[in-house]
């Protein structure tokens, strides 16, 4: 029987044709995604669900989706899909990470011009018959400095276009290598320097814990008087109340926003501000982009439903059916090693070295490297998968080295990930035992054996009496229950590492208390 796919959002009809041409039974109901009760009622009939942003695939929808095998998002952002719930049910979630790039970059450039020359307000005034020639004094873009926050796929296109407009470009991106910055013709800078130097600032980063509210009152205070701010990336990157005050005071001369913290934005604190240009999340709204992502998602979903081939999945590695049984535990290990290193990396990445030793060296290490890179990038980039991670590394000029060798130590299989940043090298190693569960076996040259749980506490400390008692007492007093406790040290009295699994999130104030304990050098909560 032919697989059945439901399209519940407004997607180009070209997608329908691809599905039908490939022999898939497709139902096109572009308004259905807005009716969550009706969607939950019928979703059980379908093997695939193709969506854009209007359909919210919640835990309730997934629970009702008895036959669903794949969700395809025509576009990049998947914050409208409960990925953990989909993963728990074995449903693959795919996106189309590169289909909107040029369109979004062009919109950002259009917004730069619009706010620099006050085009929307001048248009409204002129059409009202006012002819206020002296009211709308603009500024040139030529020779001005554009600060780009996030110089990945979209940010690098904006940089190229801005350089063509004879602007100077500075970029902040922890994953942008100095070599890649040189190729692009941009200055790689720290965030504070970008704020200090930029005449215009444009955001091109996903919304993560690290980027949320990246522009707030404190950041605006570091900027030039009369700066312009453009956001065509994600709502929540800018504290809208702080920006409104800065627009009212004239500290910020103008802002152009395509995205808002709450969407649809029927009302917003920014609305009505002097020299605000706003559009209703049009970044991806061109005929070409919508066609691109529609074709891409239909092809990807068809490939999976008909042949089992997986591409651009956010919760599933791209591997063939024959390889899967022996490879998947090592994919999980590689991703955990990457995530471990990524959560501890604060400065710009320059290189990644992955060493495969023993039987694992003869496996499909490309998939393992992709999994490690996805884990490494995800704490900062979020919408990254095993397919896009190697591309991201190449775009940012990060050198990725794979080393294979025969078994040398006690472990039948051994994988070590080393991250080289501007300031240091950090390595973490692991293995998979016969039970199929990944284990960490070495951190920064210190041996220990630990299984990673959802909530981990990582502490580096001096190996002296009193530390374990103080740590246990601090967690106990705060009501944080310890599940497992793992220790390792270089030698007696030297550097030591403590890796603790706890039963839930660690409150920020508890983490601060741990950081302030005697003998503690660093304390960080890690999530897996």
C-alpha positions as CSV (number, residue, x, y, z in Angstrom):
1,X,0.0,0.0,0.0
2,X,1.3,3.5,-0.9
3,X,2.5,5.6,2.0
4,X,0.2,8.5,3.0
5,X,1.4,12.0,3.5
6,X,-0.6,15.0,4.9
7,X,0.4,18.6,4.0
8,X,-1.2,20.7,6.7
9,X,0.3,24.1,5.8
10,X,0.5,26.5,2.9
11,X,3.3,24.7,0.9
12,X,4.0,25.2,-2.9
13,X,1.8,22.9,-5.0
14,X,5.1,21.7,-6.6
15,X,5.5,19.5,-3.4
16,X,2.2,17.8,-4.1
17,X,3.3,16.9,-7.6
18,X,6.6,15.4,-6.3
19,X,4.8,13.2,-3.8
20,X,2.2,12.0,-6.4
21,X,4.9,11.5,-9.1
22,X,6.8,9.3,-6.6
23,X,3.7,7.1,-6.0
24,X,2.8,8.6,-2.5
25,X,-0.9,9.2,-1.6
26,X,-0.9,12.9,-0.6
27,X,-3.6,14.9,1.1
28,X,-3.3,18.7,0.8
29,X,-5.2,20.6,3.5
30,X,-3.3,23.9,3.9
31,X,-5.5,25.3,6.6
32,X,-5.7,22.2,8.8
33,X,-2.6,23.0,10.8
34,X,-4.4,25.8,12.5
35,X,-7.0,23.4,13.9
36,X,-5.1,21.3,16.4
37,X,-8.1,19.2,17.5
38,X,-8.9,18.3,13.9
39,X,-5.3,17.5,13.2
40,X,-5.1,15.3,16.3
41,X,-8.3,13.5,15.1
42,X,-6.9,12.5,11.7
43,X,-3.1,12.4,12.0
44,X,-3.2,8.7,12.9
45,X,-4.0,7.8,9.3
46,X,-0.7,9.2,7.9
47,X,2.8,8.0,7.5
48,X,4.2,11.5,6.9
49,X,3.4,15.1,7.8
50,X,4.7,18.1,5.8
51,X,4.5,21.5,7.5
52,X,5.7,25.0,7.6
53,X,5.4,27.2,10.8
54,X,1.6,27.4,11.3
55,X,1.2,23.7,12.3
56,X,2.3,23.1,16.0
57,X,3.3,19.4,16.3
58,X,2.8,19.1,20.0
59,X,3.2,16.1,22.3
60,X,-0.6,15.6,22.0
61,X,-0.4,15.5,18.2
62,X,2.5,13.0,18.3
63,X,0.7,10.8,20.8
64,X,-2.3,10.6,18.4
65,X,0.0,9.9,15.4
66,X,0.0,6.1,15.6
67,X,1.4,5.5,12.1
68,X,3.6,8.6,11.6
69,X,7.2,7.9,10.6
70,X,8.4,11.3,9.4
71,X,7.7,15.0,9.9
72,X,9.1,17.4,7.2
73,X,9.5,21.1,7.9
74,X,9.7,23.2,4.7
75,X,12.2,25.7,6.2
76,X,14.8,25.7,8.9
77,X,13.2,26.5,12.2
78,X,11.6,23.5,14.0
79,X,10.6,25.2,17.2
80,X,7.0,24.3,16.4
81,X,7.8,20.6,16.6
82,X,8.3,18.7,19.9
83,X,11.4,16.9,18.8
84,X,12.0,14.9,22.1
85,X,8.5,13.6,21.9
86,X,8.9,12.7,18.2
87,X,12.3,11.0,18.9
88,X,10.8,9.0,21.8
89,X,8.2,7.7,19.4
90,X,10.7,6.9,16.6
91,X,9.5,9.7,14.3
92,X,12.1,11.4,12.2
93,X,12.1,15.2,12.1
94,X,13.6,16.7,8.9
95,X,14.1,20.3,7.9
96,X,15.5,22.1,4.8
97,X,18.4,24.1,6.2
98,X,19.6,25.9,3.1
99,X,16.6,26.7,1.0
100,X,15.8,30.1,2.5
101,X,19.4,31.5,2.8
102,X,19.6,33.9,-0.1
103,X,16.0,35.2,0.4
104,X,16.6,35.9,4.1
105,X,19.9,37.6,3.4
106,X,18.4,39.8,0.7
107,X,15.5,40.8,3.1
108,X,18.1,41.9,5.7
109,X,19.9,44.0,3.1
110,X,16.5,45.5,2.0
111,X,15.7,46.3,5.7
112,X,19.1,48.0,6.0
113,X,18.3,50.3,3.1
114,X,14.7,50.9,4.3
115,X,15.8,52.0,7.8
116,X,18.8,54.0,6.6
117,X,16.6,56.1,4.3
118,X,13.3,55.9,6.2
119,X,11.6,54.6,3.1
120,X,8.4,53.3,4.7
121,X,7.6,56.5,6.5
122,X,8.6,58.6,3.5
123,X,6.4,56.5,1.3
124,X,3.4,56.9,3.6
125,X,4.0,60.7,3.9
126,X,4.3,61.2,0.2
127,X,1.2,59.1,-0.6
128,X,-0.7,61.3,1.9
129,X,0.3,64.3,-0.2
130,X,2.6,65.9,2.3
131,X,5.9,66.1,0.3
132,X,8.1,66.4,3.5
133,X,11.4,66.5,1.6
134,X,13.3,68.0,4.6
135,X,11.9,65.6,7.2
136,X,13.5,62.4,5.9
137,X,17.2,62.9,6.2
138,X,18.9,59.5,5.6
139,X,22.4,58.1,6.0
140,X,24.6,56.4,3.5
141,X,25.7,52.8,3.8
142,X,28.9,53.3,1.9
143,X,32.0,53.3,4.2
144,X,29.9,52.5,7.2
145,X,30.7,49.5,9.4
146,X,28.2,46.6,9.5
147,X,28.4,44.3,12.5
148,X,27.1,40.8,11.8
149,X,26.2,38.6,14.8
150,X,26.3,35.1,13.4
151,X,28.3,34.6,10.2
152,X,27.0,31.2,9.1
153,X,25.1,30.4,5.9
154,X,22.9,33.5,5.9
155,X,25.3,35.9,7.7
156,X,28.1,35.2,5.2
157,X,25.8,36.0,2.3
158,X,24.9,39.3,4.0
159,X,28.6,40.0,4.5
160,X,29.3,39.5,0.7
161,X,26.4,41.7,-0.3
162,X,27.5,44.4,2.3
163,X,31.0,44.4,1.0
164,X,29.6,44.9,-2.5
165,X,27.9,48.0,-1.1
166,X,31.4,49.2,0.0
167,X,30.6,48.8,3.7
168,X,33.2,47.6,6.2
169,X,32.1,44.3,7.9
170,X,32.9,43.0,11.4
171,X,31.5,39.7,12.5
172,X,31.0,37.9,15.8
173,X,30.7,34.2,15.6
174,X,32.4,31.7,17.9
175,X,32.5,29.1,15.0
176,X,34.0,31.5,12.4
177,X,37.7,30.7,11.9
178,X,40.2,33.5,11.2
179,X,40.9,31.9,7.8
180,X,37.2,31.8,6.8
181,X,36.9,35.4,8.0
182,X,39.8,36.4,5.7
183,X,38.2,34.6,2.8
184,X,35.0,36.5,3.4
185,X,36.8,39.8,3.8
186,X,35.4,40.5,7.3
187,X,37.1,41.3,10.6
188,X,36.4,38.6,13.2
189,X,35.8,40.3,16.5
190,X,34.5,39.7,20.0
191,X,30.9,40.9,20.7
192,X,31.9,44.0,22.7
193,X,34.2,45.2,20.0
194,X,31.4,44.7,17.4
195,X,29.1,46.8,19.6
196,X,31.8,49.5,19.9
197,X,32.6,49.7,16.1
198,X,29.4,49.0,14.2
199,X,27.2,51.7,12.7
200,X,24.7,49.1,11.7
201,X,24.1,45.7,13.4
202,X,22.3,42.8,11.9
203,X,21.5,39.5,13.6
204,X,21.8,36.1,11.9
205,X,22.0,33.6,14.7
206,X,19.5,31.0,16.0
207,X,17.7,31.5,19.3
208,X,19.5,29.5,21.9
209,X,20.2,29.8,25.7
210,X,23.5,31.6,24.8
211,X,22.0,34.0,22.2
212,X,18.7,34.8,23.9
213,X,18.5,38.6,24.8
214,X,22.0,39.0,23.2
215,X,21.1,42.7,22.7
216,X,19.7,44.2,25.9
217,X,20.2,47.6,27.7
218,X,23.7,46.8,28.7
219,X,24.7,45.8,25.1
220,X,23.0,49.0,23.7
221,X,25.0,51.1,26.2
222,X,28.2,49.8,24.6
223,X,27.1,50.8,21.0
224,X,27.7,54.0,19.1
225,X,25.2,56.8,19.5
226,X,22.9,56.7,16.4
227,X,23.4,52.9,15.7
228,X,20.9,51.0,13.5
229,X,19.7,47.5,14.4
230,X,18.3,44.9,12.0
231,X,16.8,41.6,13.1
232,X,15.6,39.2,10.4
233,X,16.7,36.1,12.4
234,X,14.6,35.2,15.5
235,X,12.4,37.0,18.0
236,X,13.9,36.9,21.5
237,X,17.5,37.8,20.4
238,X,16.7,41.5,21.3
239,X,15.0,42.7,24.5
240,X,12.2,44.7,22.8
241,X,11.5,46.9,25.9
242,X,15.2,48.0,26.1
243,X,15.3,48.7,22.3
244,X,12.1,50.8,22.5
245,X,13.7,53.0,25.3
246,X,16.8,53.4,23.1
247,X,14.8,54.3,20.1
248,X,12.8,56.9,22.1
249,X,16.0,58.4,23.5
250,X,17.7,58.5,20.1
251,X,20.6,56.3,21.3
252,X,19.4,53.9,18.5
253,X,18.7,55.9,15.4
254,X,16.5,53.2,13.8
255,X,15.5,49.6,13.9
256,X,14.2,47.2,11.2
257,X,12.5,44.0,12.5
258,X,11.1,41.1,10.6
259,X,10.7,38.9,13.7
260,X,9.2,39.4,17.2
261,X,9.3,37.7,20.6
262,X,5.6,36.9,20.3
263,X,4.2,36.1,16.8
264,X,1.9,36.9,15.2
265,X,2.7,40.3,16.6
266,X,-0.7,42.0,16.7
267,X,0.7,44.4,19.2
268,X,4.3,45.0,20.4
269,X,6.2,47.5,22.5
270,X,8.2,48.5,19.4
271,X,5.2,49.5,17.4
272,X,4.9,53.3,16.9
273,X,8.6,54.0,17.8
274,X,10.4,56.6,15.8
275,X,12.1,55.1,12.7
276,X,11.0,51.5,13.2
277,X,10.6,49.5,10.0
278,X,8.7,46.2,10.6
279,X,7.6,43.3,8.4
280,X,5.5,40.2,9.3
281,X,8.3,37.5,9.3
282,X,8.9,37.8,5.5
283,X,12.5,36.6,5.5
284,X,11.7,33.4,3.6
285,X,8.8,34.9,1.7
286,X,9.8,34.8,-2.0
287,X,8.4,32.6,-4.7
288,X,11.9,31.1,-5.2
289,X,12.5,30.2,-1.6
290,X,9.1,28.7,-1.1
291,X,9.5,26.6,-4.2
292,X,13.0,25.5,-3.1
293,X,12.0,24.3,0.4
294,X,8.8,22.7,-0.8
295,X,10.7,20.6,-3.4
296,X,13.4,19.8,-1.0
297,X,11.1,18.6,1.8
298,X,9.0,16.5,-0.6
299,X,12.1,14.8,-2.0
300,X,13.5,14.1,1.4
301,X,10.2,12.7,2.8
302,X,9.6,10.6,-0.3
303,X,13.2,9.2,-0.2
304,X,12.7,8.1,3.4
305,X,9.2,6.6,3.0
306,X,10.1,4.7,-0.1
307,X,13.7,3.7,0.4
308,X,14.6,4.4,4.1
309,X,17.2,7.0,3.1
310,X,17.6,9.8,5.7
311,X,18.8,13.3,5.0
312,X,18.6,16.6,6.9
313,X,17.1,14.8,10.0
314,X,17.5,16.6,13.3
315,X,17.1,13.5,15.4
316,X,18.5,10.7,13.2
317,X,21.9,10.0,11.6
318,X,22.2,9.7,7.9
319,X,23.2,6.0,7.6
320,X,22.1,3.1,5.5
321,X,20.0,0.2,6.8
322,X,22.8,-2.3,6.8
323,X,25.1,-0.2,8.9
324,X,22.6,0.9,11.5
325,X,22.7,-1.9,14.2
326,X,26.4,-1.7,15.0
327,X,26.9,2.0,14.2
328,X,24.1,3.6,16.2
329,X,25.6,3.2,19.7
330,X,28.8,4.8,18.3
331,X,26.8,7.6,16.7
332,X,25.3,8.3,20.2
333,X,28.8,8.2,21.8
334,X,30.2,10.6,19.2
335,X,27.3,13.0,19.6
336,X,27.7,12.9,23.4
337,X,31.5,13.6,23.1
338,X,30.7,16.5,20.8
339,X,28.0,17.9,23.1
340,X,30.3,17.5,26.2
341,X,33.0,19.6,24.4
342,X,30.5,22.1,22.9
343,X,29.0,22.9,26.3
344,X,32.4,23.6,27.7
345,X,33.7,25.6,24.7
346,X,33.6,29.4,25.3
347,X,36.0,30.7,22.7
348,X,36.3,30.5,18.9
349,X,36.8,27.0,17.4
350,X,39.7,26.5,15.1
351,X,40.0,22.8,14.6
352,X,38.4,19.5,15.6
353,X,40.4,16.2,15.7
354,X,38.5,12.9,16.1
355,X,40.6,9.7,16.7
356,X,39.0,6.3,16.1
357,X,40.9,3.3,17.6
358,X,40.1,-0.4,17.4
359,X,37.1,-2.0,15.6
360,X,35.3,1.4,15.4
361,X,38.1,2.6,13.0
362,X,36.8,0.3,10.3
363,X,33.2,1.6,10.5
364,X,31.5,4.5,8.6
365,X,33.5,7.2,10.5
366,X,32.0,9.9,8.3
367,X,28.7,9.4,10.1
368,X,30.5,9.4,13.5
369,X,32.4,12.6,12.7
370,X,29.1,14.2,11.5
371,X,27.4,13.1,14.8
372,X,30.3,14.5,16.8
373,X,30.2,17.9,15.0
374,X,26.4,18.1,15.4
375,X,26.8,17.5,19.1
376,X,29.6,20.1,19.3
377,X,27.7,22.8,17.4
378,X,24.2,22.3,18.8
379,X,24.7,24.2,22.2
380,X,25.2,27.3,20.1
381,X,23.4,26.7,16.8
382,X,20.5,24.5,17.8
383,X,19.1,23.8,14.4
384,X,22.0,21.6,13.3
385,X,22.0,18.0,12.3
386,X,24.4,15.3,11.0
387,X,24.0,16.5,7.4
388,X,24.4,20.2,8.1
389,X,27.2,20.0,10.7
390,X,30.0,19.2,8.3
391,X,28.8,22.0,6.0
392,X,28.8,24.4,8.9
393,X,32.4,23.4,9.8
394,X,33.5,24.0,6.2
395,X,31.6,27.4,6.0
396,X,33.4,28.6,9.1
397,X,36.8,27.3,8.1
398,X,37.0,24.9,11.0
399,X,39.6,22.2,10.2
400,X,38.2,18.7,10.9
401,X,40.7,15.9,11.1
402,X,39.9,12.2,11.3
403,X,42.5,9.7,12.6
404,X,42.1,5.9,12.4
405,X,44.3,3.4,14.1
406,X,44.4,-0.2,15.3
407,X,43.7,-1.0,18.9
408,X,46.5,0.2,21.2
409,X,45.2,0.4,24.7
410,X,42.9,-1.7,26.9
411,X,39.7,-0.8,25.1
412,X,38.4,-2.7,22.1
413,X,36.9,0.5,20.8
414,X,38.0,4.0,21.6
415,X,36.9,7.4,20.3
416,X,38.6,10.7,21.3
417,X,37.4,14.2,20.4
418,X,39.9,17.1,20.7
419,X,38.7,20.7,20.3
420,X,41.2,23.3,19.4
421,X,40.2,26.9,20.3
422,X,42.0,30.2,20.2
423,X,43.1,29.7,23.7
424,X,43.5,26.0,24.4
425,X,43.0,22.3,23.4
426,X,40.5,20.2,25.3
427,X,39.9,16.5,24.7
428,X,37.3,14.0,25.8
429,X,37.2,10.2,25.1
430,X,34.7,7.4,25.3
431,X,33.9,3.9,24.4
432,X,30.9,1.5,23.9
433,X,30.9,-1.6,26.0
434,X,29.1,-4.8,25.1
435,X,25.9,-3.5,26.7
436,X,25.7,-1.0,23.9
437,X,25.8,2.0,26.2
438,X,28.3,4.9,25.6
439,X,30.7,5.7,28.4
440,X,33.1,8.7,29.0
441,X,36.5,7.2,29.9
442,X,38.8,10.3,29.8
443,X,38.5,14.1,30.2
444,X,41.4,16.4,29.6
445,X,43.8,13.5,30.0
446,X,42.2,12.4,33.3
447,X,40.9,8.8,33.4
448,X,37.4,8.1,34.7
449,X,34.4,6.1,33.7
450,X,31.0,7.7,33.5
451,X,27.7,7.2,31.8
452,X,26.0,10.5,30.8
453,X,22.5,11.2,32.0
454,X,20.2,14.1,31.1
455,X,21.5,16.4,33.8
456,X,25.2,16.3,34.7
457,X,27.4,18.5,37.0
458,X,31.0,19.0,35.8
459,X,33.5,20.3,38.3
460,X,37.2,20.8,38.0
461,X,39.0,21.1,41.4
462,X,42.2,20.6,43.4
463,X,42.5,17.0,44.7
464,X,42.5,17.8,48.4
465,X,40.5,16.6,51.4
466,X,37.2,18.2,52.1
467,X,36.0,18.8,48.5
468,X,33.7,15.8,48.2
469,X,32.0,16.4,51.5
470,X,31.5,20.1,50.7
471,X,30.0,19.3,47.3
472,X,27.7,16.6,48.6
473,X,26.5,18.8,51.4
474,X,25.8,21.8,49.1
475,X,23.8,19.6,46.7
476,X,22.0,17.9,49.6
477,X,21.1,21.1,51.3
478,X,19.6,22.4,48.0
479,X,17.5,19.2,47.6
480,X,19.5,18.2,44.5
481,X,19.6,14.4,44.4
482,X,22.8,12.6,43.2
483,X,22.3,9.7,40.8
484,X,25.9,8.8,40.1
485,X,29.2,10.2,41.2
486,X,32.4,9.8,39.2
487,X,35.9,11.1,40.1
488,X,39.3,11.2,38.3
489,X,42.6,12.9,39.0
490,X,46.0,13.4,37.3
491,X,47.8,12.4,40.5
492,X,47.5,12.9,44.3
493,X,47.0,16.6,45.1
494,X,46.9,17.6,41.5
495,X,44.1,18.6,39.1
496,X,40.9,16.5,39.5
497,X,37.6,16.2,37.7
498,X,34.2,15.4,39.2
499,X,31.3,14.3,37.0
500,X,28.0,13.9,38.8
501,X,24.6,12.9,37.4
502,X,21.7,14.5,39.2
503,X,18.0,13.9,39.0
504,X,16.9,17.3,37.6
505,X,18.1,20.8,36.7
506,X,20.5,22.5,39.0
507,X,19.3,26.0,40.1
508,X,21.6,28.8,39.1
509,X,22.1,29.9,42.8
510,X,23.2,26.3,43.7
511,X,25.7,26.3,40.8
512,X,27.1,29.7,42.1
513,X,27.5,28.2,45.6
514,X,29.4,25.2,44.1
515,X,31.7,27.6,42.1
516,X,32.5,29.4,45.3
517,X,33.5,26.3,47.3
518,X,37.1,26.1,48.3
519,X,39.3,24.0,45.9
520,X,36.7,24.4,43.0
521,X,38.1,26.0,39.8
522,X,35.1,25.5,37.5
523,X,31.5,24.2,37.9
524,X,29.1,23.8,35.0
525,X,25.8,22.1,34.4
526,X,25.7,19.9,31.3
527,X,22.6,18.6,29.6
528,X,22.4,15.5,27.3
